[in-house]
Amino acid sequence: MDLHKPVPNKTYEEMTREERLRFDHQKMHEKHKGHDAMHLEMILILLVTLIIAQILLVQWKQRHYRSYSLTTLIALWLIPIVVCLKNFWWRFTISWVVFTLISLIVMRKANTKPVSGSTPRLVYKWFNFIYKLSYGLGIIGYSIMLMAFFGINLIFGQPPQSWMDVGLMFAYYGLYFGVLGRDLSEICTDKLACNIGYYHPKGLPTRQLEENICAVCGHELVVKAEEEGLLENSYKLPCNHVFHEFCIRGWCIIGKKQTCPYCKEKVDLARLFKNPWERPHLLYGQLLDWVRYLVAWQPLILGLVQGINYVLGLENIDNL
């Protein structure tokens, strides 16, 4: 049947079945005439907006890092929960609420003066738990997707799409709460160290560091750097300042700090983590930094693109 054959001058009810098919086909072509050019224009707008937005974000981050980090944290924290509430995704909403409540309690303790003796450990243990949990969820999600790729799901009589959905869910939970935990831990490490008094982000320490005191938590170093401890070792940085191993790991990995907590000398993370099994954690931290952009800024950029399309009258061309 030739769908492009002219349709006779009849009402729609008077047409035969074939004539109605030709009429509907030709009407659809009339509605979408010129849409290829419009789609190309929308793609160009998207590409140009992405490039300009990326340049502006890089400049903002370099020139005003604190305001950039705060804005990113707020967007990262609120955008996913707004989307989930809108779509009634209660599993993520409950997880987000539990994480937020506990994190706010921990952050409140870190900002309370005078600092309690148990607060530094509580802060580092909570965010270290979130860090390890996110790392584990990411591995589980990746493993499930990998098994679905190799067809292991067929052994259990499950469709591959179900396993892929579960794998993506685990991976998303791990990556999202991992990057959010890193940003919150950075705020806590700054505030906690300032309240203890050995560190100040803009100047010299407000207190003199005693020889046997850890500058991160303010507690005594029971084990010397060259000795082997029963519960926890101490670690000496190249600047010769000594810290609890747990504290300096939390400071560098979880809080994203690459300087000495006391004198601000650069810390070589590759030298700090000599165990080859721990090196992937550094790569995982870089992955979380990329997820921060994807979750926090990508939705805002796409929203800006939709706004530009709306102003230019391009937002409804797919509904015609």
N, C-alpha and C positions, 0 to 999 in steps of 0.2 A: 504494500500500500504506500502510495506517494503522499507523505504528510505535507508536502509543500504545494500540492495541487490546489488551485483556487477553490474557495468555499462558495457554494451557491447562495444567493440572496434570500435566505429563509430565516425564520425565527429559530431559536435554539431547540424549541420543542418539536418543530417540523423537520429537523435534520435527522438523517439516519445515523446509526452508530459510527460508521466510518467518517461521516462528515463532521460529527461532533469531535472525534479524535483529531481531525485535521484542524478544526477551529480552535480547540484548546491548545494544540501544539503551536500554531501560528500566533495565538494571543500571548503565550509564554515568551516566544521570541521577541515580540514587540515590547513586552515589559522589560526584558533584560537587554534591549538594544543599547549599546554604549557602556554596559557595565564592565566590560573588560578594561576599558580605560580608567573607570572609577576604581576598580580593584587595584590596578597598577598604582594609581595615585595614593590609595590607602597604604600600600606596601612601602612606597617611598616616604610617606609621612612617618610610618613606624620606624624605618631604618634611620632617617634623619634625627628623629626624636631620641632614639636609643643612643646614637653617637653623641649628640649634644648633651644629653643627660649624663652619660658616662664621663665626659670631659668635665662638666660642672661638679659632679660628685668627687672626682679625683682632686680638683682644685680646692673644693670645700674641705675635704679631708686633710689636705696638706696645709691649708692656711688657718683653719679653725677646727682643729681635731675634736676638741671637747664638745662643741655644739653639734658637730657632725655625729659623734658617738651617741650623744643624748637623744638626738632626733631619730637616729637609727634604732636605738633601743626601744623608744616609745612606739615606733612603727612596727618593729618586730614583735613587741609584746601585744599590741592591740589589734592589728589587722587580722591575724588568723582567728582570734576569738570572735571578732565581729562577723567574719565570713561563716564561722561554725554556728553561731547563734541564728544567723539569717537562714541557714539551711537545716537547722535542728540536728546538728551532729553532736549528740550529747556525750559520746565517749571521749572525744577530744576536749569538750568543754569541762567535763569533770576532772580530767587529768590536768588541764590548765589551771583550774581553780585550786586544786590541791597543791600543785607546784607553786603557784603564786602566793598562797597563804603561808606556806612554810618558808619560802624565800623572803617574804616581807618580815616574818618574825626574826629570821637570822640577820637580815639587814638592819633591823631595829636594834638588835643586840650589838651589832658592830658599830652603830652610831651612838651608843649610850656611853656617857662618861660618868664615873671612871670605868675603864674596861674591866670586866670580871675576869678572873684567872682562867675560867673555862671557856670564855668566848672565842679566843683565837682558834682553839681546836675545833669548837663547834662549827665555826664558819668554814674552815678548810675541809672538815669531814663532810659537811653537807654538799658543798660544791664538788668535792672530789667524788662523792657518791653519784651526783648527777652526771659528772664527766664520764665515769666508768659505765654508768647505766646507759647513757646515750651511745657510747662506743659499742657496748654489747648489743643494744637494739639495732644499731646500724649493721653489725656483722650478721645478726639473725635475719634481718630483712634481705640483705644481699645473698645470704645462703639459700633462703627460700626461693628467691627469684632465679638463682643459678640452678637449683634443682628442678624448677619448672621448665627452664630452658633445655635441660637434658632429658626431660620427660619422666622424671621420677614420680611425678604426681599420678601418672597412669597406673602405677603399682597400687595406689590406694583408690583408684577409680574416681579421681577428682579432675575436673577440667583445668587446663593450665591457667585460665584467666582468674580462677579463684585463688590459686597460689600466688599469682603475680600481684593480685590486689592485697593479699595479706602481707606479702613481702614489701610492697611499697608502703603500706601502713606502718610496719615496724621501722623501716628506713626513715620515713618522714618524722615519726615520733622521736627517734634517736637524734636525727640531725637538728630538728627544731629546738628541743629542750636542751640539746648540747650547746648550741650557739647562744641561746638565751641565758643558760647558766654561765657561760664564759663571760658574757657582758656584765651580768650582775656580780659575778665574782671579782671582776676588775674594780667595780665601784667599792665593794666591800674591802678588798685588800688595801686600797688607798685610804679609806676612812679608818679602818682598823689600825693600820700602821701609824697614821697621823695621831689617832687618839692615844696609842701607846706612847708615842713621843719620839721614836727613833727615826722617823721618816717624814719628809714633807715634800709634796710634789713640786713646789716652786722655790724651794730654798734649802738651807742647811738643816740638819737634824736639830731638834730642840733639846735633845738630851745627849749626854756623852755615853757611848756604848761601852759597858764594862766588858772585860776580857772573856768572861764565861757566860755571857747573856746572848740569846738569839734575838736579833733585831726585828724579826718578823712577829714573834709571839711575846717577846719580853720575858720568857722563862729561862731558867738556868740550863746550861749545856752540861748534861751529866756525863756524856761520852765525848772524848776528844776526837778530832777529825781523823787522826791516823789509827784510832782504835776501833775494834769491832764491838757493837752494842748488842744487847740481848733483845730489846724491844724496838729500838730505833737508833740509827747511826747519826752522826753529825757530818756536815759537809763543808769544806773550805773552798771558797771561790778564789779565782786568781788574784783578787785584791786582798787576800789573806783574812777576810772576815768569815767567821764560822757560824753556821746555822744548823738547826735541826733539819735533817734530810726531808722529813715530811713537810716542813714549813717552806723550804726553798723550792721543793717540787711544786707545791701549791702556788707559790708566788710566780714561778716561771711558766708552768704549763697552764694551770687553771686560770690564773690572773693575767696571762699573756705578757708578763713582765720579763724583759731581757736585760735588766740592770740590777746591780746589787741593791738590796733594800735599804742599805745604810749610806753608802758613798756614791751610788748611782753609776758605778763603773759598768761597762758593757759585759754581759754574761754570754759566754760561748755555750749555747745549748747542746751543740754536738759533742762538746767535751764533757758537759755535765751528765748527759745520759749516754754512758758508754755501753750499756746493755743493748745489744741489737734488737731484742724483743720489744724495747720501749721506743725505738726510733719511729715506728709507724704512728705513734701518738702525735708526733710533730706534724706528720703529713695530714693526720686527721684534723688537727687544729687548723691547718690551712684550708681544708675542705669546709670546715664550719664557717670560716670567714667568707667563703664563696656563697654558702647557703644564706648568710646574713643579707647579702645583696639580693639574692633571689627572692627571699621571703619579704623583706622590708621594702626594698626599692622597686622591684619589678612590678608589683601591683600598682604602685603609685604612678610609674611611668606609663603603664598600659592604660590607667585611668586618664592620664593626660592626653594620650593618643586618642582615646574615645571622645574626649572633650573637643579636641581639634577637629575630628571628623564630624562631630555634631554642629560645630560652628560653620563648617564648610558644607553642611547638608549631605554628608556621606554616610551617616550612621544607620540609615534604614534601607540601604540599597538591597540588602539580602532579604528583606521582607516584602519586597515588591512582587 
